[in-house]
Amino acid sequence: ESKFIEQSISIMSVMGMRKAQAAETEEALKAAARREFAERGYLNTKITDITAAANRATGSFYQHFTGKDDLLRALLADMRGQAGKALAGEGGPPHDLTEPGQLRDHLAVAWRVMRDNRPVMTALFESTMAAGPASGALWDRLAADTEMFRAHLEYLRSRGHSLPGDPALVAAAMGGMLSMLAFALIPATPGAGAEAGPGYSDDEVVTALTALLLHGLAG
Protein backbone atom coordinates (compact mmCIF):
# COMPACT_ATOMS: atom_id res chain seq x y z
CA GLU A 1 0.00 0.00 0.00
CA SER A 2 2.82 2.42 0.85
CA LYS A 3 4.45 1.67 -2.53
CA PHE A 4 1.18 2.47 -4.28
CA ILE A 5 0.95 5.77 -2.40
CA GLU A 6 4.54 6.63 -3.35
CA GLN A 7 3.85 5.86 -7.00
CA SER A 8 0.68 7.98 -6.91
CA ILE A 9 2.56 10.90 -5.37
CA SER A 10 5.30 10.54 -8.00
CA ILE A 11 2.78 10.52 -10.85
CA MET A 12 0.98 13.54 -9.42
CA SER A 13 4.29 15.35 -9.07
CA VAL A 14 5.19 14.69 -12.71
CA MET A 15 1.74 15.80 -13.85
CA GLY A 16 2.07 18.97 -11.80
CA MET A 17 5.46 19.72 -13.37
CA ARG A 18 4.10 19.17 -16.87
CA LYS A 19 1.13 21.40 -16.17
CA ALA A 20 3.42 24.15 -14.89
CA GLN A 21 5.68 23.80 -17.93
CA ALA A 22 2.68 23.98 -20.26
CA ALA A 23 1.43 27.12 -18.53
CA GLU A 24 4.91 28.65 -18.76
CA THR A 25 5.09 27.89 -22.48
CA GLU A 26 1.65 29.36 -23.09
CA GLU A 27 2.59 32.58 -21.30
CA ALA A 28 5.89 32.75 -23.19
CA LEU A 29 4.05 32.43 -26.51
CA LYS A 30 1.57 35.14 -25.51
CA ALA A 31 4.34 37.50 -24.42
CA ALA A 32 6.27 36.87 -27.63
CA ALA A 33 3.13 37.46 -29.71
CA ARG A 34 2.59 40.81 -28.03
CA ARG A 35 6.17 41.85 -28.83
CA GLU A 36 5.95 40.66 -32.42
CA PHE A 37 2.57 42.31 -33.00
CA ALA A 38 3.99 45.59 -31.70
CA GLU A 39 7.02 45.36 -33.99
CA ARG A 40 5.64 43.73 -37.15
CA GLY A 41 1.87 44.15 -36.93
CA TYR A 42 -0.59 41.29 -36.66
CA LEU A 43 -0.95 40.48 -40.35
CA ASN A 44 2.81 40.44 -40.96
CA THR A 45 3.59 38.25 -37.96
CA LYS A 46 4.01 34.54 -38.68
CA ILE A 47 3.60 31.77 -36.14
CA THR A 48 7.27 30.94 -36.63
CA ASP A 49 8.12 34.54 -35.67
CA ILE A 50 6.23 34.05 -32.42
CA THR A 51 7.79 30.69 -31.55
CA ALA A 52 11.28 31.96 -32.38
CA ALA A 53 10.78 35.03 -30.18
CA ALA A 54 9.49 32.78 -27.39
CA ASN A 55 12.44 30.39 -27.89
CA ARG A 56 10.01 27.50 -28.32
CA ALA A 57 9.62 24.81 -30.96
CA THR A 58 7.00 25.55 -33.60
CA GLY A 59 5.13 22.39 -32.70
CA SER A 60 4.62 23.64 -29.15
CA PHE A 61 2.44 26.44 -30.49
CA TYR A 62 -0.20 24.00 -31.67
CA GLN A 63 -0.33 22.32 -28.29
CA HIS A 64 -1.89 25.53 -26.99
CA PHE A 65 -3.52 27.30 -29.94
CA THR A 66 -5.13 26.18 -33.18
CA GLY A 67 -3.71 29.17 -35.02
CA LYS A 68 -2.87 32.86 -34.82
CA ASP A 69 -6.55 33.86 -34.57
CA ASP A 70 -7.00 31.51 -31.62
CA LEU A 71 -3.98 33.09 -29.91
CA LEU A 72 -5.47 36.54 -30.49
CA ARG A 73 -8.75 35.40 -28.91
CA ALA A 74 -6.79 34.22 -25.86
CA LEU A 75 -5.07 37.60 -25.58
CA LEU A 76 -8.45 39.33 -25.85
CA ALA A 77 -9.82 37.06 -23.10
CA ASP A 78 -6.87 38.13 -20.93
CA MET A 79 -7.76 41.77 -21.54
CA ARG A 80 -11.36 41.17 -20.52
CA GLY A 81 -10.12 39.36 -17.44
CA GLN A 82 -8.00 42.37 -16.48
CA ALA A 83 -10.99 44.67 -16.79
CA GLY A 84 -13.14 42.26 -14.79
CA LYS A 85 -10.59 42.15 -11.97
CA ALA A 86 -10.32 45.92 -11.90
CA LEU A 87 -14.07 46.22 -11.49
CA ALA A 88 -14.50 43.14 -9.28
CA GLY A 89 -16.57 43.39 -6.18
CA GLU A 90 -19.06 45.85 -7.58
CA GLY A 91 -21.94 43.96 -5.96
CA GLY A 92 -25.55 45.06 -6.03
CA PRO A 93 -27.20 46.54 -9.11
CA PRO A 94 -25.17 47.85 -12.08
CA HIS A 95 -23.61 51.25 -11.61
CA ASP A 96 -25.33 54.46 -12.62
CA LEU A 97 -23.25 55.76 -15.52
CA THR A 98 -25.00 59.13 -15.32
CA GLU A 99 -23.11 59.71 -12.06
CA PRO A 100 -19.83 61.42 -13.08
CA GLY A 101 -17.57 59.51 -10.68
CA GLN A 102 -18.92 56.09 -11.65
CA LEU A 103 -18.74 56.84 -15.37
CA ARG A 104 -15.18 58.08 -15.00
CA ASP A 105 -14.14 54.99 -13.04
CA HIS A 106 -15.44 52.69 -15.78
CA LEU A 107 -13.86 54.70 -18.55
CA ALA A 108 -10.55 54.82 -16.67
CA VAL A 109 -10.48 51.03 -16.30
CA ALA A 110 -11.25 50.51 -19.98
CA TRP A 111 -8.60 53.05 -20.99
CA ARG A 112 -5.91 51.52 -18.76
CA VAL A 113 -6.57 48.04 -20.11
CA MET A 114 -6.33 49.33 -23.69
CA ARG A 115 -3.17 51.29 -22.88
CA ASP A 116 -1.51 48.28 -21.27
CA ASN A 117 -2.45 46.07 -24.22
CA ARG A 118 -1.65 48.33 -27.19
CA PRO A 119 -0.13 45.49 -29.30
CA VAL A 120 -3.30 43.43 -28.81
CA MET A 121 -5.48 46.41 -29.68
CA THR A 122 -3.51 46.87 -32.90
CA ALA A 123 -3.79 43.17 -33.71
CA LEU A 124 -7.55 43.20 -33.11
CA PHE A 125 -7.97 46.24 -35.33
CA GLU A 126 -5.91 44.71 -38.15
CA SER A 127 -7.68 41.38 -37.89
CA THR A 128 -11.14 42.95 -37.96
CA MET A 129 -10.33 45.28 -40.85
CA ALA A 130 -8.90 42.38 -42.86
CA ALA A 131 -12.18 40.48 -42.42
CA GLY A 132 -13.98 43.29 -44.25
CA PRO A 133 -17.17 45.19 -43.36
CA ALA A 134 -19.47 42.57 -44.88
CA SER A 135 -18.30 39.98 -42.34
CA GLY A 136 -19.93 41.82 -39.44
CA ALA A 137 -16.79 41.09 -37.39
CA LEU A 138 -16.38 44.65 -36.17
CA TRP A 139 -19.90 44.86 -34.78
CA ASP A 140 -19.62 41.42 -33.18
CA ARG A 141 -16.40 42.43 -31.47
CA LEU A 142 -17.71 45.80 -30.32
CA ALA A 143 -20.87 44.20 -28.95
CA ALA A 144 -18.90 41.52 -27.08
CA ASP A 145 -16.34 43.96 -25.71
CA THR A 146 -18.94 46.42 -24.41
CA GLU A 147 -21.25 44.00 -22.60
CA MET A 148 -20.44 45.68 -19.29
CA PHE A 149 -21.49 49.11 -20.59
CA ARG A 150 -24.63 47.59 -22.13
CA ALA A 151 -25.65 45.97 -18.83
CA HIS A 152 -25.29 49.28 -16.99
CA LEU A 153 -27.27 51.11 -19.67
CA GLU A 154 -30.06 48.52 -19.63
CA TYR A 155 -30.24 49.01 -15.87
CA LEU A 156 -30.69 52.75 -16.38
CA ARG A 157 -33.43 52.18 -18.95
CA SER A 158 -35.22 49.75 -16.64
CA ARG A 159 -35.39 52.55 -14.08
CA GLY A 160 -37.11 54.83 -16.57
CA HIS A 161 -34.03 56.79 -17.65
CA SER A 162 -34.15 58.01 -21.24
CA LEU A 163 -31.08 56.99 -23.23
CA PRO A 164 -29.79 58.43 -26.53
CA GLY A 165 -30.55 55.09 -28.19
CA ASP A 166 -30.71 51.33 -27.73
CA PRO A 167 -28.34 50.22 -24.91
CA ALA A 168 -26.40 47.85 -27.20
CA LEU A 169 -25.93 50.62 -29.78
CA VAL A 170 -24.90 53.25 -27.23
CA ALA A 171 -22.50 50.83 -25.53
CA ALA A 172 -20.91 49.93 -28.87
CA ALA A 173 -20.56 53.63 -29.74
CA MET A 174 -18.80 54.24 -26.42
CA GLY A 175 -16.50 51.29 -27.07
CA GLY A 176 -15.79 52.41 -30.60
CA MET A 177 -14.80 55.86 -29.40
CA LEU A 178 -12.52 54.41 -26.75
CA SER A 179 -10.85 51.86 -29.00
CA MET A 180 -10.18 54.28 -31.86
CA LEU A 181 -8.78 56.86 -29.47
CA ALA A 182 -6.54 54.19 -27.97
CA PHE A 183 -5.38 53.16 -31.42
CA ALA A 184 -4.64 56.77 -32.38
CA LEU A 185 -3.20 58.12 -29.14
CA ILE A 186 -1.34 55.31 -27.38
CA PRO A 187 2.22 54.77 -28.70
CA ALA A 188 2.72 51.45 -30.45
CA THR A 189 5.89 50.82 -28.45
CA PRO A 190 5.36 50.36 -24.67
CA GLY A 191 7.17 53.02 -22.68
CA ALA A 192 7.48 55.43 -25.61
CA GLY A 193 7.42 59.07 -24.60
CA ALA A 194 5.04 61.86 -25.54
CA GLU A 195 6.99 62.46 -28.74
CA ALA A 196 5.56 59.17 -30.05
CA GLY A 197 2.06 60.65 -30.11
CA PRO A 198 0.01 63.79 -29.41
CA GLY A 199 1.09 63.62 -25.78
CA TYR A 200 -2.25 63.68 -23.97
CA SER A 201 -2.08 62.19 -20.50
CA ASP A 202 -4.39 59.41 -19.36
CA ASP A 203 -6.09 61.88 -17.04
CA GLU A 204 -6.75 64.34 -19.87
CA VAL A 205 -8.23 61.61 -22.07
CA VAL A 206 -10.47 60.14 -19.39
CA THR A 207 -11.62 63.59 -18.24
CA ALA A 208 -12.56 64.61 -21.78
CA LEU A 209 -14.37 61.33 -22.47
CA THR A 210 -16.26 61.53 -19.19
CA ALA A 211 -17.52 65.06 -19.88
CA LEU A 212 -18.39 64.25 -23.49
CA LEU A 213 -20.31 61.06 -22.72
CA LEU A 214 -21.91 62.32 -19.54
CA HIS A 215 -23.94 64.97 -21.36
CA GLY A 216 -25.13 62.40 -23.86
CA LEU A 217 -26.17 59.94 -21.14
CA ALA A 218 -27.51 62.36 -18.56
CA GLY A 219 -29.22 64.75 -20.97
C-alpha positions as CSV (number, residue, x, y, z in Angstrom):
1,E,0.0,0.0,0.0
2,S,2.8,2.4,0.8
3,K,4.4,1.7,-2.5
4,F,1.2,2.5,-4.3
5,I,1.0,5.8,-2.4
6,E,4.5,6.6,-3.3
7,Q,3.8,5.9,-7.0
8,S,0.7,8.0,-6.9
9,I,2.6,10.9,-5.4
10,S,5.3,10.5,-8.0
11,I,2.8,10.5,-10.8
12,M,1.0,13.5,-9.4
13,S,4.3,15.4,-9.1
14,V,5.2,14.7,-12.7
15,M,1.7,15.8,-13.8
16,G,2.1,19.0,-11.8
17,M,5.5,19.7,-13.4
18,R,4.1,19.2,-16.9
19,K,1.1,21.4,-16.2
20,A,3.4,24.1,-14.9
21,Q,5.7,23.8,-17.9
22,A,2.7,24.0,-20.3
23,A,1.4,27.1,-18.5
24,E,4.9,28.7,-18.8
25,T,5.1,27.9,-22.5
26,E,1.7,29.4,-23.1
27,E,2.6,32.6,-21.3
28,A,5.9,32.7,-23.2
29,L,4.0,32.4,-26.5
30,K,1.6,35.1,-25.5
31,A,4.3,37.5,-24.4
32,A,6.3,36.9,-27.6
33,A,3.1,37.5,-29.7
34,R,2.6,40.8,-28.0
35,R,6.2,41.8,-28.8
36,E,5.9,40.7,-32.4
37,F,2.6,42.3,-33.0
38,A,4.0,45.6,-31.7
39,E,7.0,45.4,-34.0
40,R,5.6,43.7,-37.2
41,G,1.9,44.1,-36.9
42,Y,-0.6,41.3,-36.7
43,L,-1.0,40.5,-40.3
44,N,2.8,40.4,-41.0
45,T,3.6,38.2,-38.0
46,K,4.0,34.5,-38.7
47,I,3.6,31.8,-36.1
48,T,7.3,30.9,-36.6
49,D,8.1,34.5,-35.7
50,I,6.2,34.1,-32.4
51,T,7.8,30.7,-31.6
52,A,11.3,32.0,-32.4
53,A,10.8,35.0,-30.2
54,A,9.5,32.8,-27.4
55,N,12.4,30.4,-27.9
56,R,10.0,27.5,-28.3
57,A,9.6,24.8,-31.0
58,T,7.0,25.6,-33.6
59,G,5.1,22.4,-32.7
60,S,4.6,23.6,-29.1
61,F,2.4,26.4,-30.5
62,Y,-0.2,24.0,-31.7
63,Q,-0.3,22.3,-28.3
64,H,-1.9,25.5,-27.0
65,F,-3.5,27.3,-29.9
66,T,-5.1,26.2,-33.2
67,G,-3.7,29.2,-35.0
68,K,-2.9,32.9,-34.8
69,D,-6.5,33.9,-34.6
70,D,-7.0,31.5,-31.6
71,L,-4.0,33.1,-29.9
72,L,-5.5,36.5,-30.5
73,R,-8.8,35.4,-28.9
74,A,-6.8,34.2,-25.9
75,L,-5.1,37.6,-25.6
76,L,-8.5,39.3,-25.8
77,A,-9.8,37.1,-23.1
78,D,-6.9,38.1,-20.9
79,M,-7.8,41.8,-21.5
80,R,-11.4,41.2,-20.5
81,G,-10.1,39.4,-17.4
82,Q,-8.0,42.4,-16.5
83,A,-11.0,44.7,-16.8
84,G,-13.1,42.3,-14.8
85,K,-10.6,42.1,-12.0
86,A,-10.3,45.9,-11.9
87,L,-14.1,46.2,-11.5
88,A,-14.5,43.1,-9.3
89,G,-16.6,43.4,-6.2
90,E,-19.1,45.9,-7.6
91,G,-21.9,44.0,-6.0
92,G,-25.6,45.1,-6.0
93,P,-27.2,46.5,-9.1
94,P,-25.2,47.8,-12.1
95,H,-23.6,51.2,-11.6
96,D,-25.3,54.5,-12.6
97,L,-23.3,55.8,-15.5
98,T,-25.0,59.1,-15.3
99,E,-23.1,59.7,-12.1
100,P,-19.8,61.4,-13.1
101,G,-17.6,59.5,-10.7
102,Q,-18.9,56.1,-11.6
103,L,-18.7,56.8,-15.4
104,R,-15.2,58.1,-15.0
105,D,-14.1,55.0,-13.0
106,H,-15.4,52.7,-15.8
107,L,-13.9,54.7,-18.6
108,A,-10.6,54.8,-16.7
109,V,-10.5,51.0,-16.3
110,A,-11.3,50.5,-20.0
111,W,-8.6,53.0,-21.0
112,R,-5.9,51.5,-18.8
113,V,-6.6,48.0,-20.1
114,M,-6.3,49.3,-23.7
115,R,-3.2,51.3,-22.9
116,D,-1.5,48.3,-21.3
117,N,-2.4,46.1,-24.2
118,R,-1.7,48.3,-27.2
119,P,-0.1,45.5,-29.3
120,V,-3.3,43.4,-28.8
121,M,-5.5,46.4,-29.7
122,T,-3.5,46.9,-32.9
123,A,-3.8,43.2,-33.7
124,L,-7.6,43.2,-33.1
125,F,-8.0,46.2,-35.3
126,E,-5.9,44.7,-38.2
127,S,-7.7,41.4,-37.9
128,T,-11.1,43.0,-38.0
129,M,-10.3,45.3,-40.9
130,A,-8.9,42.4,-42.9
131,A,-12.2,40.5,-42.4
132,G,-14.0,43.3,-44.3
133,P,-17.2,45.2,-43.4
134,A,-19.5,42.6,-44.9
135,S,-18.3,40.0,-42.3
136,G,-19.9,41.8,-39.4
137,A,-16.8,41.1,-37.4
138,L,-16.4,44.7,-36.2
139,W,-19.9,44.9,-34.8
140,D,-19.6,41.4,-33.2
141,R,-16.4,42.4,-31.5
142,L,-17.7,45.8,-30.3
143,A,-20.9,44.2,-29.0
144,A,-18.9,41.5,-27.1
145,D,-16.3,44.0,-25.7
146,T,-18.9,46.4,-24.4
147,E,-21.3,44.0,-22.6
148,M,-20.4,45.7,-19.3
149,F,-21.5,49.1,-20.6
150,R,-24.6,47.6,-22.1
151,A,-25.6,46.0,-18.8
152,H,-25.3,49.3,-17.0
153,L,-27.3,51.1,-19.7
154,E,-30.1,48.5,-19.6
155,Y,-30.2,49.0,-15.9
156,L,-30.7,52.8,-16.4
157,R,-33.4,52.2,-18.9
158,S,-35.2,49.7,-16.6
159,R,-35.4,52.6,-14.1
160,G,-37.1,54.8,-16.6
161,H,-34.0,56.8,-17.7
162,S,-34.2,58.0,-21.2
163,L,-31.1,57.0,-23.2
164,P,-29.8,58.4,-26.5
165,G,-30.5,55.1,-28.2
166,D,-30.7,51.3,-27.7
167,P,-28.3,50.2,-24.9
168,A,-26.4,47.8,-27.2
169,L,-25.9,50.6,-29.8
170,V,-24.9,53.3,-27.2
171,A,-22.5,50.8,-25.5
172,A,-20.9,49.9,-28.9
173,A,-20.6,53.6,-29.7
174,M,-18.8,54.2,-26.4
175,G,-16.5,51.3,-27.1
176,G,-15.8,52.4,-30.6
177,M,-14.8,55.9,-29.4
178,L,-12.5,54.4,-26.8
179,S,-10.8,51.9,-29.0
180,M,-10.2,54.3,-31.9
181,L,-8.8,56.9,-29.5
182,A,-6.5,54.2,-28.0
183,F,-5.4,53.2,-31.4
184,A,-4.6,56.8,-32.4
185,L,-3.2,58.1,-29.1
186,I,-1.3,55.3,-27.4
187,P,2.2,54.8,-28.7
188,A,2.7,51.5,-30.5
189,T,5.9,50.8,-28.4
190,P,5.4,50.4,-24.7
191,G,7.2,53.0,-22.7
192,A,7.5,55.4,-25.6
193,G,7.4,59.1,-24.6
194,A,5.0,61.9,-25.5
195,E,7.0,62.5,-28.7
196,A,5.6,59.2,-30.0
197,G,2.1,60.6,-30.1
198,P,0.0,63.8,-29.4
199,G,1.1,63.6,-25.8
200,Y,-2.3,63.7,-24.0
201,S,-2.1,62.2,-20.5
202,D,-4.4,59.4,-19.4
203,D,-6.1,61.9,-17.0
204,E,-6.7,64.3,-19.9
205,V,-8.2,61.6,-22.1
206,V,-10.5,60.1,-19.4
207,T,-11.6,63.6,-18.2
208,A,-12.6,64.6,-21.8
209,L,-14.4,61.3,-22.5
210,T,-16.3,61.5,-19.2
211,A,-17.5,65.1,-19.9
212,L,-18.4,64.2,-23.5
213,L,-20.3,61.1,-22.7
214,L,-21.9,62.3,-19.5
215,H,-23.9,65.0,-21.4
216,G,-25.1,62.4,-23.9
217,L,-26.2,59.9,-21.1
218,A,-27.5,62.4,-18.6
219,G,-29.2,64.8,-21.0
